[in-house]
Amino acid sequence: MKPLSELLLNIPPSATIAVNDKAKALKAAGRDVISLAGGDPDFDTPANIVQAAFRAIEAGDTHYPPSRGTPAIRKAIAAKMKREYGLEVDPATQVLVGPGAKFLIYATLAALTNPGDEILILEPYWVSYVPMTILVGGTPVTVTLPAERGFEITASQLAEHITSKTKAILVNSPNNPTGRVMTPAEAEAIREIAIEHDLYVISDEMYEKLIYEGEHINLASLPGMAERTITINGHSKAYAMTGWRLGWMAGPSEIINLAAKLQSQSVTSAASFTMAAGAAALEGPQDAVEEMRLAYKARRDFLVDALNDIPGVECDLPQGAFYLFVRFPGLGSDSMAIANRLLEEAEIAGTPGIAFGQAGEGHVRFSYATAMSELERAVERIRKLMAHA
Ligand SMILES: Cc1ncc(COP(=O)(O)O)c(C=O)c1O
């Protein structure tokens, strides 16, 4: 047989697969594994959103929608950008709605990248950024943020990695996996470097609605940034809509046009009634979003206190998202080995920090998008494990 795609064959396997496969095998064998590995809210999608989808289906909204997204949802997104960040975005030319933010990050990278262009990716990073960059023919350049300084972003560290080929910086706040929320000083550092070196900024703001302290900064709305920033966002986390597959991007029309071309020639569009539900989510009451945020905050507070109370376990207080990036000095610094011990000896599935790049080594990511009762059971198991470690 002729050889298959070298590009795809050479994408390195994710470090999460081994632990996840093991967790599944243990579960299948009847073991009571507590999974803290996922990124999927445990809440149901709010009822007003579900009802909007039913209404759309019953009204016959079950045909091909406009590839860029329905006018109604694009208008709702532009209104949100104006209301929340004071940013003027033309819904006709500067917004693209697609089947999940993940595809739109890929489409953005495809729109920006020529072969060999370098994309700066801040480490620890969300696992898909590196393979996506490789898939569009770009070169991922990872910037290892210092764990000992809480993964702080500084202009000097970014500047060290800039070459004549650097095209864009990919930023994610609130951050997966650390839960960190970018500070105004960090946003200013990114702005300064982007303008000085004429770079694009891809700002992944998926966890925007899950902030417990501090404020969200939309990079596009800072001075001089609108023309170079692509905002990525979506409904998955804020509205517990991961399975609906609905995301959006906003930015300069030339970039939106290219991303829209890729979308129309590949996946076509997001689903019609999903977009009807998505517009209702943005325009309707936001009480459910706040209820979920408060529930996550209570879980975060419980988990951070409880884990720090266990000798040999350490964890910072993250300001956003629904992840903790936990260190286990009592179990060493090899994150894969720690995740394996947690799974084998405490039946807890977490994600080894190395999956998020070298900067993540020594950490395990726990998701608290899981019921409080499960978190309480997990803490007890960790306490027992550490008592004998
Ligand atoms: C940082 C980050 N960006 C983007 C996404 C993609 O979200 P979706 O494709 O569900 O819209 C995720 C999902 O886990 C994420 O964690």
The ligand as a MOL file (V3000), in Angstrom:
LIG
                    3D

  0  0  0     0  0            999 V3000
M  V30 BEGIN CTAB
M  V30 COUNTS 16 16 0 0 0
M  V30 BEGIN ATOM
M  V30 1 C -8.8350 26.2390 26.1790 0
M  V30 2 C -9.8780 25.6250 25.3180 0
M  V30 3 N -10.1340 26.1710 24.1200 0
M  V30 4 C -11.0500 25.6540 23.2970 0
M  V30 5 C -11.7840 24.5410 23.6400 0
M  V30 6 C -12.7610 24.0000 22.6370 0
M  V30 7 O -14.0860 24.0810 22.9770 0
M  V30 8 P -15.2640 23.6540 22.0000 0
M  V30 9 O -14.6750 23.0750 20.7430 0
M  V30 10 O -16.0810 22.6710 22.7540 0
M  V30 11 O -16.0260 24.9090 21.6860 0
M  V30 12 C -11.5450 23.9270 24.8770 0
M  V30 13 C -12.2770 22.6950 25.2650 0
M  V30 14 O -11.9130 21.9670 26.1340 0
M  V30 15 C -10.5690 24.4810 25.7340 0
M  V30 16 O -10.3010 23.9400 26.9260 0
M  V30 END ATOM
M  V30 BEGIN BOND
M  V30 1 1 1 2
M  V30 2 1 2 3
M  V30 3 2 2 15
M  V30 4 2 3 4
M  V30 5 1 4 5
M  V30 6 1 5 6
M  V30 7 2 5 12
M  V30 8 1 6 7
M  V30 9 1 7 8
M  V30 10 2 8 9
M  V30 11 1 8 10
M  V30 12 1 8 11
M  V30 13 1 12 13
M  V30 14 1 12 15
M  V30 15 2 13 14
M  V30 16 1 15 16
M  V30 END BOND
M  V30 END CTAB
M  END
